[in-house]
Amino acid sequence: MAISGFFHALTTQANFQLQVVIGVLVILSAWVLNFTRFEWLILIITIGLVLTAELLNTVIEVVIDLAVKEELLPEAKIAKDVAAAAVLLISIFSLAVGLILFLPHLV
């Protein structure tokens, strides 16, 4: 069930927990700064992309761990590292989007 997967990630994955907290703080900040409908659209999509990427990264890590069991194969490490890099990359781009959205309200 999808909601149980979400709550599993929320209760067991530190990175996902941190990203949810940051997402909530960003949403509250946008509310205080009176974002426009278009700014909200961009913000919600961006937060959704980061959280989705982190969930997919978790799936990839779990599946690889199950597949290789105790033996960490070099290819398995590469796959896990690339999945983590995808989350890092989307997080960096999300930071850029956040700066573009928030700076005009703060200056």
N, C-alpha and C positions, 0 to 999 in steps of 0.2 A: 504494500500500500504506500502511495507516494508520501502521505503525511508522516508515516512512521519513519521513512527514510530521511525526511527533513529533520524530524526531531532527534533521530539517531545522530545525524551530523551535528546538530545544534548542541547535543549533550556530550559528544565524544571528541569533536574535532576543534582543537584550540584555534586554528587559523580561521575556520568558519565562524566560530564564536566572535572572534575579534572583528571580522569583516561585517558581521551582522550589527555589532555594537557601533562600528564606524558608520555603517549605513543609516542606522537610526539617528545618530548624532547629526549626520549630514541632512537628513530629512527634517529634523527639528530646526536646524539652522536655516534651511531653505524656507521653512514656514515663517520663521521670525523675520527673514529678509523679504518676505512677500514675493516669492518667485512668480513669474508669469506662467501661464499654461504651457507655453513652449519650453521654458526652462525646466518645469516639472517633468515634462515628457522626456527630455534629454537625461535628466537626473535619474529618473526611475529606470529607464532603459539601461543606463550605465551601471547602476547598483545591481540590477538584475543580471547583467552580464558577468560582473565580478563574482557574485554569489553562485551563479550557475557554473562558471569556470572552476570554482573551488569544489563544488559538488562533483563535477566530472573528474577532477584531479583525484579526489578521494576514491571514486569508483575505480579509476585506473590503478591506483596504488593497491587497493584491496584485491583486485583481480590478479595483478602481477604477483602479489604475495601468495595468493592461493596457488597460482600456476607453478611458481618456482619452489614453494615450500621453504625448506631450510637453506637451500643453495641459492645465493644471490648471483645470478648470471650477469655478465657485463651488459648484455642487451637489455636485461630487465632494469638494471640501474639507469641505462640511457633512457628507456621509456619513461621511468618515473621522473627523471630529471627534466626531460622535455615537457612532460605534463605540468610539472611545477613551474617551468619557465613560461609556459602559456599563461598561467595564473599571474605570474610576475609581470609579464608583458601587458596583459589587460589591466592590471592594477596601475601600472605606470601611465598608460593611456587614460585611465579613469581619473587619475590625479590631474592630468593635463585638462581634461574636460571640466573637472571640478574648479580648477583655477580660472578657466575661461568663464564659467558660470558665476562663481562667487566674487571674483575680484571687482567687477564693476559695481557690485552692491556694497563692497567694503571700502571703496576708494571715494 
